[in-house]
């Protein structure tokens, strides 16, 4: 904190307060919300400066140590947009990452939409893309006693706040906004009356922090903060059908009360927000509140799930790319991403085409494994990665192995979980010895899995598959059964897989559906595909196979002999195999610490 420099910069006739640390060639500009100020970014400023970025946080006009505009009642969100661009000019910054929190997300996105040449990327916390205007917050769907409705009334918040000193007002708002419920007063109450003086400050905010906020708001007062954002939120900004082309990340706390705004959660979880921000990744932090960047500062600094967040270890030349299986999605690697990032790696997890938040291919019926291999290589090119460590799980192991077999110069190392190298031309698995009622046999029949799954909601389908695939026995239905019938509805989830985890998976598959996952995972196995491999393909990269001893895949005919005899090393000569005694098919979620240690040890052993 003592290394943060403070100055005032002339911006459009006003002196704006700027806090700055770091001197790297890449600039990151932080934009605060309410009741925040530049100081809200204290943790992130230092973290990014330590990673080589020039980190800058401002007090918006009318806030904290920045000057007040001459006529605050005429200001709108567009004034903040113009201020950000003018600030970049004043600081001789051609292009910057913008990070916005709360209402600071709106100017962050608007700058990127109106001035795309000035923005390298956008990260927002708690608030997705939204245009100021009559529909920004649907007050008509919220009670009249909703805090935004109250504070939009001229004079009402001023009278409410005026009953207390500034420090008490900030304390009250921080406590109220840290909860998971929308702050709503009774008809005979004001918003400040919702506060119990005996309530302690939320985690992440100390009395000393509160003193800093209070001192800054004692200088600026609340006149401008009540104007922007609250009383200008419904003012039309004159922009129609905007697009944010910059790579973007939205970080959402699962306990943020904003998720309970009408329509907000659907807008985010269904991916509808991507109409405006096509290149958007979304990360949820399980216990995160509206102030998660202060509450869980260290965790959030690692939370960019798809590698677009400059707060990741994205400056690292060492990259680990995670490839999911079925019924999984990028989220399946949540434990491993944080572990490898903690060791200085850039951790990236994708949703394969047709899965989760990724787009559907135009002709899903033509999909093959080769499409996924080509996607991996194209992804590396798109994000300027020359060489990578690939980590694949379940069917994700197949494109993981095929990539180094076809493009050995792009792969520094290989790790797979649950599935070894399988030669597409001559698989060691004797599928012909499996019974007709085996799940893969059933699901490769066009329309059969779709009809089976279609009897249930998406969440139940994912629940059933996780329960089935966590067992050590093969999933085989009787002639008069479908695979979903094998699960007793009373069976609990595996102890390491929570209802919250299930909700994440369900929300992602509700977006993508099961059409492509069934096609590429099961139905494409019957296709003859020329992968361009030799008759005896080789994976030259150092490799690690992690197997759970209780993984049902070991009971596929031929698999255990293929592994235990070392026959797999004909194709993968530099292969280590590690077994986890009680590990299931989802061993990386079941025993994340053990799997993480195996991954880290492998990387260190090979100097990757």
Rosetta blueprint (number, residue, H / E / L):
1 X L
2 X L
3 X L
4 X L
5 X E
6 X E
7 X E
8 X E
9 X E
10 X E
11 X E
12 X L
13 X L
14 X E
15 X E
16 X E
17 X E
18 X E
19 X E
20 X E
21 X E
22 X L
23 X L
24 X L
25 X L
26 X E
27 X E
28 X E
29 X E
30 X E
31 X E
32 X L
33 X L
34 X L
35 X L
36 X L
37 X L
38 X H
39 X H
40 X H
41 X H
42 X H
43 X H
44 X H
45 X H
46 X H
47 X H
48 X H
49 X H
50 X H
51 X L
52 X L
53 X E
54 X E
55 X E
56 X E
57 X E
58 X E
59 X L
60 X L
61 X L
62 X L
63 X L
64 X L
65 X L
66 X L
67 X L
68 X L
69 X L
70 X L
71 X L
72 X H
73 X H
74 X H
75 X L
76 X L
77 X H
78 X H
79 X H
80 X H
81 X H
82 X H
83 X H
84 X H
85 X H
86 X H
87 X H
88 X H
89 X H
90 X H
91 X L
92 X L
93 X L
94 X L
95 X L
96 X E
97 X E
98 X E
99 X E
100 X E
101 X E
102 X L
103 X L
104 X H
105 X H
106 X H
107 X H
108 X H
109 X H
110 X H
111 X H
112 X H
113 X H
114 X H
115 X L
116 X H
117 X H
118 X H
119 X E
120 X E
121 X E
122 X E
123 X E
124 X E
125 X E
126 X L
127 X L
128 X L
129 X L
130 X L
131 X L
132 X L
133 X L
134 X L
135 X L
136 X L
137 X L
138 X L
139 X H
140 X H
141 X H
142 X L
143 X L
144 X L
145 X L
146 X E
147 X H
148 X H
149 X H
150 X H
151 X H
152 X H
153 X L
154 X L
155 X L
156 X H
157 X H
158 X H
159 X H
160 X H
161 X H
162 X L
163 X L
164 X L
165 X L
166 X H
167 X H
168 X H
169 X H
170 X H
171 X H
172 X H
173 X H
174 X H
175 X H
176 X H
177 X H
178 X L
179 X L
180 X L
181 X L
182 X L
183 X L
184 X E
185 X L
186 X L
187 X L
188 X L
189 X L
190 X L
191 X H
192 X H
193 X H
194 X H
195 X L
196 X L
197 X L
198 X L
199 X L
200 X L
201 X L
202 X L
203 X L
204 X L
205 X L
206 X L
207 X H
208 X H
209 X H
210 X H
211 X H
212 X H
213 X H
214 X H
215 X H
216 X H
217 X H
218 X H
219 X H
220 X H
221 X L
222 X L
223 X H
224 X H
225 X H
226 X H
227 X H
228 X L
229 X L
230 X H
231 X H
232 X H
233 X L
234 X L
235 X L
236 X L
237 X L
238 X L
239 X L
240 X L
241 X L
242 X L
243 X L
244 X L
245 X L
246 X L
247 X E
248 X E
249 X E
250 X E
251 X E
252 X E
253 X E
254 X L
255 X L
256 X L
257 X H
258 X H
259 X H
260 X H
261 X L
262 X L
263 X L
264 X H
265 X H
266 X H
267 X H
268 X H
269 X H
270 X L
271 X L
272 X H
273 X H
274 X H
275 X H
276 X L
277 X L
278 X L
279 X L
280 X E
281 X E
282 X E
283 X E
284 X E
285 X E
286 X L
287 X L
288 X L
289 X L
290 X L
291 X L
292 X H
293 X H
294 X H
295 X H
296 X L
297 X H
298 X H
299 X H
300 X H
301 X L
302 X L
303 X L
304 X L
305 X L
306 X L
307 X L
308 X L
309 X L
310 X L
311 X L
312 X L
313 X L
314 X L
315 X L
316 X L
317 X L
318 X L
319 X E
320 X E
321 X E
322 X E
323 X E
324 X L
325 X L
326 X L
327 X L
328 X L
329 X L
330 X H
331 X H
332 X H
333 X H
334 X H
335 X H
336 X H
337 X H
338 X H
339 X H
340 X H
341 X H
342 X H
343 X L
344 X L
345 X L
346 X E
347 X E
348 X E
349 X E
350 X L
351 X L
352 X L
353 X L
354 X L
355 X L
356 X L
357 X L
358 X L
359 X L
360 X L
361 X L
362 X L
363 X L
364 X H
365 X H
366 X H
367 X L
368 X L
369 X H
370 X H
371 X H
372 X H
373 X H
374 X H
375 X H
376 X H
377 X H
378 X H
379 X H
380 X H
381 X H
382 X H
383 X L
384 X L
385 X L
386 X L
387 X L
388 X E
389 X E
390 X E
391 X E
392 X E
393 X E
394 X L
395 X L
396 X H
397 X H
398 X H
399 X H
400 X H
401 X H
402 X H
403 X H
404 X H
405 X H
406 X H
407 X L
408 X H
409 X H
410 X H
411 X E
412 X E
413 X E
414 X E
415 X E
416 X E
417 X E
418 X L
419 X L
420 X L
421 X L
422 X L
423 X L
424 X L
425 X L
426 X L
427 X L
428 X L
429 X L
430 X L
431 X H
432 X H
433 X H
434 X L
435 X L
436 X L
437 X L
438 X E
439 X H
440 X H
441 X H
442 X H
443 X H
444 X L
445 X L
446 X L
447 X L
448 X H
449 X H
450 X H
451 X H
452 X H
453 X H
454 X L
455 X L
456 X L
457 X L
458 X H
459 X H
460 X H
461 X H
462 X H
463 X H
464 X H
465 X H
466 X H
467 X H
468 X H
469 X H
470 X L
471 X L
472 X L
473 X L
474 X L
475 X L
476 X E
477 X L
478 X L
479 X L
480 X L
481 X L
482 X L
483 X H
484 X H
485 X H
486 X H
487 X L
488 X L
489 X L
490 X L
491 X L
492 X L
493 X L
494 X L
495 X L
496 X L
497 X L
498 X L
499 X H
500 X H
501 X H
502 X H
503 X H
504 X H
505 X H
506 X H
507 X H
508 X H
509 X H
510 X H
511 X H
512 X H
513 X L
514 X L
515 X H
516 X H
517 X H
518 X H
519 X H
520 X H
521 X H
522 X L
523 X H
524 X H
525 X H
526 X H
527 X L
528 X L
529 X L
530 X L
531 X L
532 X L
533 X L
534 X L
535 X L
536 X L
537 X L
538 X L
539 X L
540 X L
541 X L
542 X L
543 X E
544 X E
545 X E
546 X E
547 X E
548 X E
549 X L
550 X L
551 X L
552 X H
553 X H
554 X H
555 X H
556 X L
557 X L
558 X L
559 X H
560 X H
561 X H
562 X H
563 X H
564 X H
565 X L
566 X L
567 X H
568 X H
569 X H
570 X H
571 X L
572 X L
573 X L
574 X L
575 X E
576 X E
577 X E
578 X E
579 X E
580 X E
581 X L
582 X L
583 X L
584 X L
585 X L
586 X L
587 X H
588 X H
589 X H
590 X H
591 X L
592 X H
593 X H
594 X H
595 X H
596 X H
597 X H
598 X H
599 X H
600 X H
601 X H
602 X H
603 X H
604 X H
605 X H
606 X L
607 X L
608 X L
